[in-house]
Amino acid sequence: MASAPLPIAPRAESGRRFGFLLAAGFLLLLVILALFASLVAPYDPIAQNLKMAFAAPSFAHPLGTDNIGRDVLSRVIWGARPALLGVVITLITTSLVGIPWGLAAGYLGGITDLLLMRLADALLVFPGIILALVLTTVLGPSLQSSMIALGIVYSPVLARVVRSGVLSVRDREYITVTRLYGYSALYRMWHHVLPNALAPCVVQLTLIAGMSLLAQTGLGFLGVGLKPPFPSWGGSLSESFRYIVINPSASFAPGLTVALTVLALYRIGDELRDRLSLRH
Amino acid sequence: MTALLEIRDLVVTYRLGFGRTLRAVSGVSLQLDQGRTLALIGESGSGKSTVARAVCGLGPVESGSITIAGTDVTAAPDRAVAAGKIGVQIVFQDPTTALDPRWPIWRSVAEPRGRLFPPSPDRHRARAVALLERVGLDAAMADRRASQLSGGQRQRVTIARALSAEPRLIILDEAVSALDVSVRNEVLALLDDLKREAGLTYLLISHDMGAVIQIATDVAVMYLGQIVEQGPAQQVIGAPAHPYTQALLRAVPSLEGLAMPARMRLTGEIGDPARPPSGCRFHPRCPSANAHCAREIPIARPYQGRSVACHRVEELA
């Protein structure tokens, strides 16, 4: 009786493992494609060829061509560059803003905590993409500024996670006892509180990476971010979706790539969460 | 010879919120000489841990003085830093939360030296490994994390960490209470060795009479924030005078002591320190209390080589 669930568990386990390897492999492939886009992409991503417009997938154009005859595969490959760069900029901005924010709130407590967390609530009330649009117009329209704007928009989410991590370790004895060794609050924060509160924060960052890619695609679709001739996944989608019936591959290729990338990021977040909670 | 640790009229009050307060320690005076082991015993809620935290500066102090090696630490801007500098260290009950789970144990052991005895981090490692060996751990364990050790091994690590600060006074806050009996005895024997070797003084906080009997030279018994009896361990443990001390010691399970007279049995809960009883705080639970005990607060006075706070100590003898 007790051994009944056993035959299922290892298979589920190996399935999960396979999913993680697939996700990690996909992201790795994407990074390689982005880094070596100029070598890997079969065509110039902005070269138009109106005679070849709306071509169906073929040997010469594996994913077909778009409405002005550009190679869809090449555009998807080149589009990985701004996509990944954007995610990295967002994550760096979020970390730089959100981690000190959460640390200060959790460790200092009291009125500081109250004010910082109400500010976080206030920011979280706004729909992220609207706030990002406003911030982008303030910072000046460019890929970098819209990604920095997204980073700021997501930072209260990270700040909350960091704060709760800090609260859970702040009063542990290995931290309070260092006062007897003459160490300052800053030492405790940097050497004990932050590293021990960071694990849930890493998981949250993978979620933010996924959200930021979706938001970035949305902004690209609306025409904020990278200027038109240059390939971005969101931009490609907005140019092709009108012809989705006669030329589906030009819309599906960037769309599916975004979806798969976001799923892969979330899957890696799941794995990190499992592994980090196993330890301790 | 002046005492290494002298506590005078220590009062600690916790704020409970909504204007309510709890006086956990009300007027405790203690003296601990160099090289002795003073056991502070009592039930949970008696205030013994609060005294320990106050001494090392990790807990609050409302009034009174705590003098360590001639310096009144209650006057210092940061009492914990001051106590650490003078040579006070503490070993906690639960070594799991007392060690950073991310650090190799040698690094935890070396940590106190960073500020107390600065330069050269690589010599810190060598010292830390030597200390780990001194407390009975293998040098090969130095790079392990606390989670890879047993409870007894972890407690040895925290003892090594306290030693690396080169302390004079170590507060053992229920330091062996969480260990199982065989490990507990080994750790107590180690503590006794270390004390002789390094000329240490211990303040042992415990509800575990076995540990007290094994290493204490002096005993102070606390009840609801006050000391009811204190003196050399031989007198206090050997021939307890205060009815509470008697009850506490009779409550220690032993093969012979199974049939204890009903008069000695401790019933009920320790009172609420937020609303202490009138007169002698122990009177509601005392088998020998009379009307006088409920009215008058007993003053500690010398009795047979110790000090006792009980109105009827002579009559009951």
Interface residues (C-beta under 8 A of the other chain):
Chain A: R172 E173 Y174 I175 T176 V177 T178 R179 L180 Y181 G182 Y183 H192 P195 N196 R279 H280
Chain B: C56 G57 L58 D78 A80 V81 A83 G84 K85 V88 Q89 I90 F92 D94 T97 A98 L99 D100 P101 R102 S108 E111 P112 G114 R115 L116 S147 A165
